[in-house]
Amino acid sequence: MAAYLRDVIAWMVSTIADDTVLQSLGVSGTFMYNAPEGQDYPYIIIQKTAETHKFVFGDEAYNEHWLAVKALDKGFDGGDRARQVMDRVRFLFKEARPTLTSGYTMVIRAQSGFELCEAEAGNNFFYHVGTVFVPWLGE
């Protein structure tokens, strides 16, 4: 993984962890790709979903990385708390213009959103609510 992409993800994780609104919603952690077994709900998963290479005059000019950020919750509220978590995450990312440790300034763009509900035996429901973000870096 490119150093600047690690910086983007580190910024995302720390921004989520430091937010008191997300803490008040009970977010128990933010993880790459999957959470530890038995993790309390809700929690947030970040995963790279795509990378596209952009070319100019036959040479690679830059790469776009698509990062899915999703809130996972369990319960019977129809996914309301997971939506509240993701609304807050989108707000935090939209308003930010951080300078990363690599020296780049980042703007992050919400590309698309998604929701999924899955049922487990015993009538437990798991809610996945997320957004795919594309970070844009400049010097």
C-alpha positions as CSV (number, residue, x, y, z in Angstrom):
1,M,0.0,0.0,0.0
2,A,1.3,3.4,-0.9
3,A,2.6,5.6,1.9
4,Y,0.1,8.4,1.2
5,L,-2.7,5.9,1.2
6,R,-1.6,4.7,4.7
7,D,-1.7,8.3,5.8
8,V,-5.2,8.8,4.5
9,I,-6.4,5.7,6.3
10,A,-4.6,6.7,9.5
11,W,-6.3,10.1,9.3
12,M,-9.7,8.5,8.8
13,V,-9.2,6.2,11.8
14,S,-8.0,8.9,14.2
15,T,-10.7,11.3,13.0
16,I,-13.4,8.7,13.8
17,A,-11.8,7.7,17.1
18,D,-11.5,11.3,18.4
19,D,-15.0,12.4,17.6
20,T,-17.2,12.8,20.7
21,V,-20.5,12.5,18.7
22,L,-19.4,9.0,17.4
23,Q,-18.4,8.1,20.9
24,S,-21.8,9.1,22.2
25,L,-23.4,6.8,19.5
26,G,-21.4,4.0,21.1
27,V,-18.9,3.3,18.2
28,S,-16.6,0.7,19.7
29,G,-13.7,0.9,17.2
30,T,-12.6,1.4,13.6
31,F,-10.9,-1.5,11.8
32,M,-9.3,-2.3,8.4
33,Y,-11.2,-5.0,6.5
34,N,-12.7,-6.8,9.5
35,A,-13.3,-6.5,13.2
36,P,-12.1,-8.9,16.0
37,E,-14.6,-11.6,16.8
38,G,-16.9,-10.5,19.6
39,Q,-16.4,-6.8,18.9
40,D,-19.2,-4.7,20.4
41,Y,-21.6,-3.0,18.0
42,P,-21.7,-0.5,16.4
43,Y,-18.2,-0.4,14.8
44,I,-16.7,0.9,11.6
45,I,-14.9,-0.9,8.9
46,I,-12.6,0.7,6.3
47,Q,-11.6,-1.2,3.2
48,K,-10.0,-0.4,-0.1
49,T,-12.5,-1.5,-2.8
50,A,-10.9,-0.3,-6.0
51,E,-7.9,1.4,-7.5
52,T,-7.9,2.9,-10.9
53,H,-4.9,4.1,-12.9
54,K,-5.2,7.3,-14.9
55,F,-3.0,7.8,-17.9
56,V,-2.1,11.0,-19.9
57,F,-0.3,10.6,-23.2
58,G,0.4,6.9,-22.5
59,D,2.0,7.5,-19.1
60,E,0.5,6.8,-15.8
61,A,-0.5,10.2,-14.3
62,Y,-2.1,9.2,-11.0
63,N,-4.1,6.6,-9.2
64,E,-7.5,6.8,-7.6
65,H,-8.2,4.7,-4.5
66,W,-11.8,4.0,-3.6
67,L,-12.2,3.4,0.2
68,A,-15.5,1.9,1.6
69,V,-16.3,3.1,5.1
70,K,-19.2,1.3,6.7
71,A,-20.9,1.3,10.0
72,L,-22.1,-2.1,11.2
73,D,-24.7,-2.5,13.9
74,K,-26.9,-5.2,15.3
75,G,-30.4,-4.9,16.6
76,F,-34.0,-4.1,15.8
77,D,-33.9,-0.4,15.1
78,G,-34.1,-0.8,11.3
79,G,-30.5,0.5,10.9
80,D,-31.1,3.9,12.4
81,R,-28.0,4.0,14.6
82,A,-25.8,2.8,11.7
83,R,-27.2,5.6,9.6
84,Q,-26.6,8.1,12.3
85,V,-23.0,6.9,12.6
86,M,-22.4,7.2,8.8
87,D,-24.1,10.6,8.6
88,R,-21.6,11.8,11.2
89,V,-18.6,10.2,9.4
90,R,-19.7,11.8,6.1
91,F,-19.9,15.2,7.9
92,L,-16.5,14.9,9.4
93,F,-14.8,13.9,6.2
94,K,-16.6,16.5,4.1
95,E,-15.6,19.4,6.4
96,A,-11.9,18.4,6.7
97,R,-8.9,19.5,4.8
98,P,-6.0,17.9,6.7
99,T,-2.3,18.0,5.9
100,L,-1.1,14.4,6.1
101,T,2.2,13.3,7.5
102,S,3.4,12.7,3.9
103,G,3.0,16.4,3.3
104,Y,-0.1,16.2,1.1
105,T,-3.3,18.1,1.7
106,M,-6.3,15.9,1.3
107,V,-9.8,16.6,0.2
108,I,-12.1,13.5,0.4
109,R,-15.1,13.1,-1.9
110,A,-18.1,10.9,-1.2
111,Q,-18.6,8.8,-4.3
112,S,-21.6,6.6,-3.5
113,G,-23.5,5.1,-0.6
114,F,-24.9,1.7,0.2
115,E,-27.1,-0.1,2.8
116,L,-27.5,-3.8,3.5
117,C,-29.5,-5.7,6.1
118,E,-28.9,-9.3,6.9
119,A,-30.9,-11.6,9.2
120,E,-29.4,-14.2,11.5
121,A,-31.1,-17.2,13.1
122,G,-32.9,-16.0,16.2
123,N,-34.1,-12.8,14.5
124,N,-31.0,-10.8,15.0
125,F,-30.5,-8.2,12.3
126,F,-27.2,-6.8,11.1
127,Y,-27.1,-3.4,9.4
128,H,-24.3,-2.3,7.1
129,V,-24.5,1.4,6.1
130,G,-21.6,2.9,4.2
131,T,-20.1,5.3,1.8
132,V,-17.4,4.9,-0.8
133,F,-14.9,7.8,-0.5
134,V,-12.2,8.9,-3.0
135,P,-9.4,10.9,-1.4
136,W,-7.8,13.6,-3.6
137,L,-4.3,14.7,-2.6
138,G,-2.5,17.9,-3.5
139,E,0.7,19.5,-2.4
